[in-house]
Amino acid sequence: MKRLIGMSMVSVLLFGIHYSSLFATDMFIKSDNEVSLLDVKPIEHQSDSSRTIQHPGQLEVEQNLGTDESFEWRADREVVAGQVLTINFLVEANERASGTLRYNADHLELQDVELSRNGEVERKNNRVSIEIKDEGISKGSATFQVKEDVIGTTDISMEELMIDHKSHENEVLEVNVVPALHLEIEGRSVGHDTEVFVTDDNGNGVEGATLHVETDVPRVQTKEVTSLYHELDEQQESHWFPVGPHTHYHAYEETTTSDGDFIEISGDDQAKTYLKKMDAEPVDWSEIPLTDKKGYAVTDILTALEGEVRVQAVAPDGRKSEVWEGEIVKALGDDQPENVTLDWYNEQPNSQTVHFEAHPKAETGFIEIVEQRDPEKFYSAALKRYEASTELVYEEHGEKRLFTSVVTELDPGVTYTYRVNVDGNWSEESSFMATNRFFETKGERMNAAKKPNSFLSYHLKER
C-alpha cells in the first residue's frame, strides 16, 4: 500500500523514541510468529557492513554524509514491552532521498509512518520503503507497537539509504525492551511456602497474574493413594511403601514390564524406584493461585521437590515478566536459634547488632538484654526487649531464615547479658561489653561472620 504525503523536502531525524500505553490501534502488519513464554528468540543483527549506534542513555547522533546532506536519528535506551515506540527522523538532500526502514516483525507491529513533505511510503512485511523527491530538510516518524512478550534487544535499521544518488552505509538503532512486569520470588527450600510478588513498571501490584513454570526434569504427581516399587523384573514387582495423593516426583524415564508401564522417579542407578504410570499425572502448575489485588500469591507447589525451575508471570492482558531462574534447595536449621553473632557495623552510637538463624519456617524472633550486674537478671524490671527483622537467606546448599536485632541506648564499658528467642524457643545466655567499636569495612564483617554452618556471610556478601 502506498500513501502520498504532502511535503517539499526530504528528511528523517530521530529526535527521540517515545512510548506510552496503547489501548486501541489499527495494525498494518500481522505476524504469525509467537515468542515462547520462557524462551525469547534471539535477535539477528546486521552484517558487518552496517553501522550500529549503541547507547548508554540516549543514542548519540552520528553523521556519515557530506556537508550538503545529512541523515540523523536517535532513541531512548529502553522501552517497556507492550507500549508504543515512536521514531522521529530527519534527512536533508539537494534533490531526492530514499531508504528502507527494516524491523523485527516478531517484536514490533508497525502502526503508522508520517512524512512532513511530499513523498511515498510503501509497507511490506517487516520493512517500510520511503522515497522523497523534493530538496531541503524533511522530517518523519514511524510508530510501532512493541509486542507484550518481547524481552531483550531489538534492532531497527535504515538500509539502502540513497541521498542525491549517493549510497550510504546502513544505520542500526538498538533498543532495549524491558519486561512490562517484575517478578519477585521469596522462599525456595523444600517444604517451605513460596511467596510471589508481581508488579508493573510503576511498582503497582498486578491482580490475576498466572505463573508459567518449567523444570529441567519433568514432574508428576500421584492421582490417589498408591505404592512405590523397586527391583522390577519380568516376573515380580516388590512393594516398597504406600504414598498419598498429590505427592510430587521427578519423572526420569519410563520402563515397561509384563506388569505394565512404570516411571522411574529416583534418578539413582544403584537403587531405582518406580511409580505405576497409570497412577501418575503431570504436575498441574495452573493450581498455583492467581495473584491478588496487591500482586501477591503464596504456594507450596514450586518447592515440593529440589531442582532447577524457571518461572514467568503473565498478566490477564498478556503482559509478561522476566524469566526467574533458580534452584529449589533443602531447608536447613531447626526451631532452635543458632549461630548467634555480634556485629559492630552500627549506624547508631552506643548500639549493638545481633544476628541469629533458624529454620526457614520460623516466623518471629527477638532479643532480651539486661545489665549483667542486675541480680534479677531476665526477671528484672530493667529488662529490655528488641524485636528482630527477618529474611530468608539462600545459598547453593540450602536456605535458612536470618534474624537481626539492633540493641540501642547501651552504656560503653558496661557488660550486658542477653538471650534470643525464635518462635518461643530460647538460646543459651551470653554476654558482651558495650563499646563504641565498629567495623569500617565489609571484609571485617565477613571475617566476624565466619562460623560453621552460618549463613550470615552469604547475607553480608549481597550487601
C-alpha positions in Angstrom: 0.0 0.0 0.0 1.3 3.4 -0.9 0.4 6.8 0.6 1.4 10.2 -0.7 2.0 12.8 1.9 2.4 16.5 1.2 5.9 17.8 1.6 8.6 19.6 -0.4 11.8 18.4 1.3 13.3 15.1 2.3 14.0 14.1 5.9 14.4 11.5 8.6 15.9 12.9 12.2 15.2 10.7 15.2 14.6 13.3 18.0 13.8 10.6 20.4 11.8 7.4 21.0 8.6 8.0 22.8 6.5 5.2 24.3 3.1 5.2 26.1 0.3 2.7 26.8 -1.7 1.7 23.7 -5.3 0.8 24.2 -6.7 0.5 20.6 -4.9 0.8 17.3 -5.1 -0.4 13.7 -2.4 -2.9 12.8 -0.9 -2.6 9.4 1.4 -5.7 9.7 0.4 -9.1 11.0 2.8 -11.8 12.1 2.1 -15.5 12.7 5.2 -16.0 14.8 4.9 -16.2 18.5 7.7 -15.8 21.1 7.9 -18.7 23.6 6.7 -18.0 27.1 10.1 -18.9 28.5 12.5 -18.6 25.6 12.8 -15.2 23.8 14.0 -15.6 20.2 17.5 -14.2 19.5 17.8 -11.1 17.5 19.5 -11.3 14.2 22.0 -8.4 14.0 23.0 -6.6 10.8 26.0 -7.7 8.8 29.4 -6.1 9.2 28.7 -3.5 6.5 26.1 -1.9 8.9 27.0 0.8 11.4 25.5 0.1 14.8 24.8 3.0 17.1 24.9 1.9 20.7 23.7 4.0 23.6 24.2 4.2 27.3 21.3 6.5 27.7 20.2 8.1 24.5 21.6 7.2 21.2 24.2 9.6 20.0 23.7 11.1 16.6 26.4 10.1 14.1 26.9 11.6 10.7 28.4 9.8 7.7 27.3 12.2 4.9 28.6 15.2 3.1 28.4 18.7 4.2 25.4 19.4 1.9 23.3 16.5 3.0 22.6 14.6 6.2 20.7 11.8 7.9 20.2 11.8 11.7 18.3 9.8 14.3 18.5 8.9 18.0 16.5 6.9 20.5 15.9 6.4 24.2 17.7 3.4 25.6 14.7 1.4 26.8 11.1 0.8 26.0 8.6 -1.3 28.1 7.1 -4.3 26.4 3.5 -3.7 25.3 4.0 0.1 24.9 4.3 2.3 21.8 7.6 3.1 20.3 7.8 6.2 18.1 10.9 7.0 16.0 11.4 10.5 14.6 14.0 11.1 11.9 15.4 13.8 9.6 17.0 13.8 6.2 18.5 16.7 4.2 19.0 16.5 0.5 19.5 18.7 -2.6 17.4 16.7 -4.9 15.9 13.4 -3.6 16.4 10.7 -1.0 15.2 7.1 -0.3 15.8 4.3 2.1 14.2 1.2 3.6 13.3 1.0 7.3 13.6 -2.6 8.5 12.5 -4.0 11.8 11.8 -7.4 13.5 8.2 -8.2 13.0 8.3 -10.8 15.8 9.0 -7.9 18.2 7.2 -4.9 16.6 4.0 -4.1 14.8 4.0 -1.1 12.6 1.2 1.4 13.4 1.9 4.4 11.1 4.5 6.3 9.1 4.3 10.1 8.6 6.3 12.4 6.5 6.4 16.2 6.7 6.7 16.8 2.9 5.9 15.1 -0.4 6.9 11.5 -0.5 5.9 7.9 -1.0 5.7 5.3 1.8 5.3 1.6 1.0 4.8 -1.0 3.7 5.7 -4.6 3.1 6.3 -7.4 5.6 9.0 -6.2 8.0 10.2 -3.1 6.1 9.0 0.3 5.0 10.3 1.9 1.8 10.5 5.7 1.9 11.1 7.9 -1.1 11.3 11.8 -1.0 11.6 13.8 -4.3 12.0 17.4 -3.0 15.0 19.2 -1.9 15.6 20.6 1.6 15.0 19.1 5.1 12.2 16.6 5.7 11.0 15.2 9.0 9.2 12.0 9.6 8.2 9.4 12.2 7.5 5.7 12.4 5.3 4.4 15.2 5.4 0.8 16.4 3.5 -1.3 18.9 6.0 -3.3 21.0 4.7 -6.8 21.5 3.8 -7.9 25.0 6.1 -10.9 25.1 9.4 -9.3 23.9 12.3 -9.1 26.3 15.8 -8.1 25.2 17.3 -6.1 22.4 15.5 -5.3 19.1 17.1 -3.7 16.1 15.6 -1.1 13.7 17.8 -0.3 10.7 17.8 2.2 7.8 19.1 0.3 4.8 19.7 1.1 1.1 20.0 4.7 2.0 20.4 6.9 -1.1 20.8 10.7 -0.8 21.2 12.7 -4.1 22.2 9.4 -5.9 24.9 8.6 -3.4 24.8 5.3 -1.4 25.4 5.4 2.4 26.1 2.6 4.8 23.3 1.1 6.9 22.3 2.7 10.2 21.1 0.5 13.0 19.4 1.5 16.2 19.5 -0.9 19.1 16.5 -0.6 21.5 16.4 -2.5 24.8 12.9 -3.8 25.5 12.3 -4.4 29.3 9.6 -6.6 30.7 6.3 -5.0 31.5 6.1 -6.9 34.8 8.5 -7.6 37.6 8.5 -10.9 39.3 9.9 -11.5 42.8 10.0 -14.9 44.5 10.9 -15.5 48.1 11.1 -19.0 49.6 13.0 -21.6 47.7 13.5 -24.5 50.1 11.7 -27.8 50.0 8.6 -27.9 52.2 8.6 -24.1 52.6 5.9 -21.9 51.1 6.9 -19.7 48.2 5.7 -16.1 48.2 5.2 -14.5 44.8 5.1 -10.7 44.1 4.1 -9.4 40.7 4.3 -5.7 40.0 4.1 -3.5 36.9 6.7 -0.9 35.7 5.2 1.6 38.1 5.6 -0.7 41.1 1.8 -1.4 41.4 0.6 -4.9 42.2 -0.8 -6.9 39.2 -4.0 -8.8 40.0 -4.9 -12.1 38.3 -1.3 -12.9 37.1 -0.6 -16.6 36.4 2.8 -18.3 36.8 4.2 -20.3 33.9 6.7 -22.9 35.1 9.3 -25.1 33.5 11.6 -27.6 35.1 14.7 -29.4 33.7 13.3 -32.8 34.7 9.5 -33.3 34.2 7.4 -33.7 37.4 4.5 -36.0 38.1 2.1 -36.4 41.0 0.2 -39.3 42.3 -3.6 -39.3 41.5 -4.6 -41.1 44.7 -3.1 -43.4 47.4 -0.8 -45.9 45.7 2.5 -47.7 46.2 6.1 -47.3 45.0 8.1 -50.2 43.7 11.7 -51.3 43.3 13.7 -54.2 41.7 11.3 -54.5 38.8 11.7 -57.6 36.6 9.6 -59.6 34.3 8.3 -62.0 37.0 8.0 -60.0 40.2 7.4 -56.4 41.4 8.3 -55.6 45.0 6.2 -53.3 47.1 8.1 -50.6 48.9 5.7 -48.3 50.8 2.4 -46.6 50.2 2.2 -42.9 49.3 -0.7 -40.4 49.4 -2.4 -38.5 46.6 -0.8 -35.4 45.0 2.7 -36.4 46.0 5.3 -35.0 43.6 8.1 -36.9 42.0 10.7 -36.3 39.2 9.9 -38.4 36.1 13.3 -39.6 34.8 12.3 -42.3 32.4 9.6 -44.8 31.6 10.0 -48.6 31.6 7.7 -51.4 30.6 7.4 -54.9 32.2 4.9 -57.7 32.0 3.1 -56.0 34.9 2.6 -52.7 33.0 4.2 -49.3 32.5 6.3 -47.6 35.2 8.0 -44.3 35.7 11.5 -44.2 37.3 11.4 -41.5 39.9 14.6 -41.8 42.0 17.3 -40.9 39.5 19.5 -43.3 41.4 21.1 -46.1 39.3 22.0 -48.0 42.5 18.5 -48.1 44.0 15.9 -47.3 41.4 12.4 -46.6 42.5 9.3 -46.8 40.3 5.7 -45.5 40.2 3.0 -47.0 38.1 2.3 -44.8 35.1 -1.4 -45.3 35.4 -1.3 -43.9 39.0 0.6 -40.7 37.9 -0.2 -37.5 36.1 1.8 -34.4 35.2 2.0 -31.7 37.9 -0.7 -29.1 37.2 1.1 -25.8 37.5 -2.2 -24.0 37.0 -3.1 -24.9 40.6 -0.7 -22.1 41.7 -3.1 -19.4 42.9 -3.6 -16.2 40.9 -2.1 -13.0 42.4 -4.5 -10.8 44.5 -5.0 -7.1 44.2 -1.6 -6.4 45.7 0.1 -8.8 43.2 0.7 -11.4 45.9 0.3 -15.1 45.9 1.6 -18.0 48.1 2.1 -21.6 47.0 3.8 -24.8 48.1 3.8 -26.4 44.7 7.1 -24.9 43.5 9.0 -26.2 46.5 7.6 -29.8 46.5 10.9 -31.1 45.1 14.5 -29.9 44.8 15.8 -28.9 41.4 16.1 -26.1 38.8 12.9 -24.2 37.9 12.1 -21.3 35.6 9.1 -19.1 36.3 7.4 -16.3 34.3 4.5 -14.2 35.4 1.8 -13.4 32.8 -0.9 -10.8 33.4 -4.5 -11.3 32.2 -3.8 -8.7 29.4 -0.8 -10.7 28.2 2.0 -8.6 29.7 4.9 -10.7 30.9 7.7 -10.6 33.4 11.3 -11.6 33.0 12.0 -15.3 33.5 13.0 -16.1 37.1 15.5 -18.9 37.2 16.5 -20.6 40.5 17.1 -23.8 42.3 14.8 -25.3 44.9 17.1 -26.5 47.8 17.0 -28.1 51.2 15.6 -26.3 54.2 18.4 -26.0 56.8 18.4 -25.3 60.5 15.8 -26.2 63.2 13.4 -24.5 65.6 16.2 -23.5 68.0 18.1 -20.2 67.3 21.7 -20.9 66.3 24.8 -19.0 65.1 24.2 -16.0 67.3 26.7 -13.4 66.1 27.6 -9.9 67.3 28.1 -7.3 64.5 29.8 -4.0 65.2 28.8 -2.4 61.9 26.3 0.0 63.5 24.9 3.3 62.2 23.6 4.2 65.7 26.0 5.2 68.5 26.0 3.1 71.7 24.3 0.2 69.9 24.9 -3.5 69.2 23.6 -5.5 66.2 22.9 -9.2 66.9 22.2 -11.8 64.2 20.8 -15.3 64.7 19.4 -18.0 62.4 16.7 -20.7 62.3 14.7 -22.9 60.0 13.0 -21.2 57.1 9.6 -21.8 58.6 10.5 -19.8 61.7 8.3 -16.7 61.9 9.3 -14.4 64.8 12.4 -13.5 66.8 13.6 -11.1 69.4 16.4 -10.5 71.9 16.2 -9.8 75.6 19.0 -7.9 77.3 19.8 -6.7 80.9 22.9 -5.5 82.7 24.9 -8.4 83.9 25.2 -7.0 87.5 21.4 -6.9 87.8 20.6 -9.6 90.4 17.1 -10.3 89.0 18.5 -11.0 85.5 15.8 -11.7 83.0 13.1 -11.1 85.6 14.3 -7.5 86.2 12.0 -4.5 85.5 15.0 -3.0 83.7 14.9 -5.8 81.1 14.7 -4.6 77.5 13.3 -6.5 74.5 14.1 -5.7 70.9 12.2 -7.3 68.0 14.2 -8.8 65.1 13.7 -8.2 61.4 13.8 -11.3 59.3 14.6 -12.5 55.8 15.4 -15.7 54.0 19.0 -16.3 53.1 19.8 -18.7 50.2 23.0 -20.4 49.1 23.5 -23.4 46.9 23.4 -26.0 49.7 20.2 -24.8 51.3 18.1 -22.0 52.8 17.8 -20.5 56.3 15.9 -17.7 58.0 18.2 -14.9 59.3 17.1 -12.6 62.2 18.6 -9.3 63.0 18.1 -7.2 66.2 19.7 -3.8 67.0 20.1 -3.1 70.7 20.3 0.6 71.4 21.0 3.0 74.4 23.9 1.0 75.7 26.4 2.4 78.2 30.0 1.9 76.9 32.1 -0.2 79.3 29.0 -2.0 80.9 28.7 -5.7 80.5 25.2 -7.0 79.4 23.7 -10.4 79.5 21.4 -11.4 76.6 19.4 -14.3 75.0 17.5 -14.6 71.8 14.1 -16.2 71.1 12.7 -17.8 67.9 9.0 -18.8 68.0 9.2 -19.4 71.8 12.5 -21.3 71.8 15.4 -19.7 73.7 19.1 -19.7 73.0 21.6 -20.0 75.8 22.5 -16.9 77.7 25.6 -15.0 76.7 27.2 -11.6 77.4 29.2 -8.8 75.9 30.7 -5.5 76.9 29.2 -2.4 75.3 31.7 -0.4 73.2 31.7 2.2 70.5 33.7 -0.2 68.4 32.6 -0.6 64.8 33.6 -2.4 61.6 34.7 0.0 58.9 34.8 -2.4 56.0 32.7 -5.3 54.7 35.8 -7.5 55.0 35.9 -7.1 58.8 32.2 -8.0 59.0 32.7 -11.1 56.8 35.6 -12.3 58.9 33.5 -11.9 62.1 30.6 -13.9 60.5 32.7 -17.0 59.7 31.0 -19.6 61.9 30.5 -23.2 61.0 27.2 -23.6 59.0 26.4 -19.9 59.4 24.5 -18.1 56.5 25.4 -14.6 57.8 28.3 -14.3 55.4 26.0 -15.0 52.4 23.7 -12.3 53.7 26.6 -9.8 54.1 28.0 -10.7 50.7 24.9 -9.4 49.0 25.0 -6.1 50.9 
